[in-house]
């Protein structure tokens, strides 16, 4: 049986014990009971020093409703949010949360405990079963495989529709990269969507791009280098991609990160003003909407998404 975390629950201390993977100088900590989150991806350096490629997760006092902006988690069965927390699917209104509630973000995978079905020194497989409910009227199963090697970590996510009718579905990954002393980033994209004055943070205005997005981010501010404009007050871009292949450079620490996903059709770039992290989120669908022809899981057939983080 899968343990379900209520929006007000705090897991016991035992749930905060991570699964540890190790490959060469790299170490990965996973918290299956806390939404299958990766809590840390770090490199062990000389003299007992370490370098964190993700914002470290503090599992103490974890609350599924107030999930910390740290580590990395899978997004399913949708990414981001919907206007008024509802969408229309085949003339049916699906309301994922109360319309007056704050934007219900990234689905249920990050809010529930996953079961570990296989684990080795470099490999972990977790599964999740979700029964149909008023908020999501389809049964589905999810699996996530995380594999570590000396050069980085690979993620493989799958959702299988266990209902007798087609189910809308979207998958994504949500890593939080620390700013440290500042980063430079390159995002490969053919177009980006910006939120409008009345779109409640969701994509509204599409802009074709002639070159990759290049920008810098620091702990207190995010600024851009030509030919791009700054991320702006909303600090979020919704980028169209043929495949996600992006890069981060930490100049002060001489570290590089590559984020790749061959199946991702969109990448969300998020850097809140005065924040301490930068998110580059590969995903299968545009935030706030489903494509009835593409964003679909037929009964018994898996929908998949992978991501690779190379840590230099």
N, C-alpha and C positions, 0 to 999 in steps of 0.2 A: 504494500500500500504506500502511496506517495503522500508524504506529509505536506499539508497546505498551510502556508503562513498567512494568517489574517493580516489586514493592513495595520493592525495595532500591535502585532505580536513581536516579542523579542525572544529569539532562540536561546536555549540554554547554553552554558559554556561549552558543552560537548560539541555543539554545532559549529563552534568557532575553531575547531581543530582542523587545519588544512591538510589536503593531500599535497605532498611535496614531490616534485619531479626535478631531476638533476641531470645535466648533460654538460660535461666539461666545466667551464666557469659559469654557466648559466643555471639559474634556479627559478622554478615556477611554483607558486603556491595557489591552490584551488580550494574554494569553499563550496562543496556541493550543496550543503544545507542552506546556503545564503544565495540562492539563485544561480548556482553553478558558476559563481564569479571567479575569475582569476584575480587574486588579491595582490600579487606581486610578480613581476618579471624583472629579475635583477642579475647583474653580472658581478661576480666576486673578483676583486682586484687585489693588488699587492697590499701588504700591511693591514689586512683585515678590512680594507675599504670596500664599498659596494657602489654600484651605479644602478639606479632604478629607471627602467624604461617605461613603466606605468606609474601613475600616482598610487602609492601604497594604500591598501584598504585597511582601516582600523575596524576589526570585527566587534570590538567592545560596544555593547549597547545598540547593536544593529537593529534597525526598524525597517520592515519591508515597505512601509508607506513613505518613509523619509530616507530612501536608499542613498547612500553616500556617493558623491561624484568621484569615484576612484576605481582603480583596477580596470577590468574588462568583463562585459557580460554579453550574452546573446539576446537578441530582440526577436520575439515571436508571440503570436502569429501575425503581428504587424509591427511596423517601426513608427516611431514618433507618435503622433496623435491625430485625431479627427476633429473637425469643427463641431463644437457642442458635444463632443464625445460620441458622435454617431455617424454612420454612413449608410448608404443604400446599396443593397446587393440583390440584384434580380427582383426589383420592385419590393424588396423587404427592407424595413428599417432595422438596423442592428445598433443598439445603444450599449456601448461598452462601459459606460459609467454615467452617473447623473449629469444632466446637461449643465448644471450650475457648479459642478465640481471643477477643481483645477484640472488643466489638461492631463488626461490619463495617458501616461507616456509608456511606449515601448512594449505593451502587452503584459503577459503573465509569467513568462519564463523567468524573469529576474526577481519575481516576487514569491517563488515557490521553491521548495526543496527538491533537489534532484537525487536520484539513486545512483550510486556508483556500481557499475556492472563489471568493470575490468580495470585494473591498475597495475602498472609495472614501474620501474625506475624512471622511464621516460614517456609514459603513455597512460592516459586516463580516459575511460568511456563512462558517460553519464546518461541517464534516461529520465523522461518525465511523461506521465500520463495525465491528460486533462479531460474530464467529463464535460459534456455539453451543459450549458447553463443559459440563463436569460441574457447574460452579457455576451456570450459567444455560443450560439446554438449548434455547435458541431463538436464531436469527439475527435481528439487527435492525440498522437504520440510524438514525442520529440527525442532526438538523441544528439549528443555532442561528443565528439572525439577530439582530444587535445594531445598533441604530440610535441615533445621538446627534443631538440638536437643542439649541438654546440653552436650553430649559427642562428637559431631562432626557434619560433614556435608556430605550429600549424594547427588550424581549427577547421573542423568539418561539422556542419550543422545540418540536420534533416528533420523535416516534419512530415508525418504521414496522416492523412485524413482517414479516420476510422468511421465516418458517417456515411450513409448510403447516397448522399447527394454531394455535388461539388462544393468546395469550401473556398472562400477567399483566403489568401495567405500571403504573408510577406515575412522575410527573414533579414536579419542584419546583425552586425557586431558593433559594440560600443566601447572602444578603448579610450582611456583618458591618459594622455601623454603629459608628463610634468613639464613645466616651462623652465625649471631650474634657473639658470641665468639668462635664458632666452633661446629661442629656436628659429631656424629658417625652414620654410616648408615649400614644397612643390606639389600641386594637385593637378593631375591630368584630367581634364574635363573638356567636353565639346560645348557645353552650355551650363549656365547656372541660373537658378531661380532665386529671387529675392522675395521676402515677405512684403505685403502691401500695407497701406494704412489701416485697412479693415480686415485683413486676413488672419488676425490673431496669431501671428508668428508662422503661419503656413505659407508655402510657396504660392506666389501669384504672378509675378512678372518674370518672364523668361528672357535671358540675354545670351546670344550666341557668342562663343569665345573663339578667338583666332590663335591663342597660345595658352599654355598651361598657366594656372594661377600660381603666383609666387608671392609669398608674404612672410613677414616676421612676426613673432609673438614673444612678449616678455611678461613677467609676472603681473605687472600693473596695467599694461596696455598692449593692444594688438595693432600693428601698423603694416602697411603694404609697401612693396617696392614696385616701380613701374614694370609692366604696363597696367597693373591692377589698382583698383581703388581699395581703401580700407574695408574691413569687414563691416564697419558701421555700428550704430548703437545696438542693433539686434544681434550682431556678432554671429550670424548664422548664414551659411550659403548651402543651398540644395543643388548639388552638381550632377549633371548628366555625364555618364561615363560609358564607353564601350566595355571597359574593364577597369577596375580600380588598380592603379599602380602609382603610388604616391611616396614621397620621401620627406624625412625630417633630418635636419642637421643641427647638432648641438655644438656650436663653434668653440665655446669655452672648455667643454669637456672632450672635444675631438671624438664625438660619438655620432653614428648615423643609424637611422631607422628606416626601413622600407615596409610599407603596408600594401599588400597586393591581394586582389580577389578577382579571379578570372570571370566569375558569373555576375558580379555586382553591376547593376545598370545605373545606380545612383550612389553618390557619396555625400554625406552631410559633413560639413566643416563647421565646427562650433567652438568659439573662444570667447567666453563671457568677459566683458570689460572688468578690469581689476581682478581677474580670476587667476587661478594657479595651474590651469590645465588647458590643453588643446585637444579636441576630439576630432578624429577623422573616422567616419562611420560608414563602412561599405554596407549597402543594402540592395534589396531586390525591387523595391517599388518607391514611387515618389510619395513623400509624406503627405498625409491627408486624403489620399485617394487610392482606390484599387482599379487597375485595368482589368475589365471583365474577361479579356481574352488571354492575358499573360499572367496575372497575379491570381492563379487558381491552382488548387490542389484537388485532383480527381480522387474518388474513393480508392483507397489502397495504394496510391502512387505517391512516392516521396517527392517533396520539394526540397532542394538542397542549396547550400551556400557554403563557401569555404573562405578562409582568410589566412594569409601568411604574414607574420611579423618577423622580419629579419633584423637582428640586433647586432650592430657593428661596434 
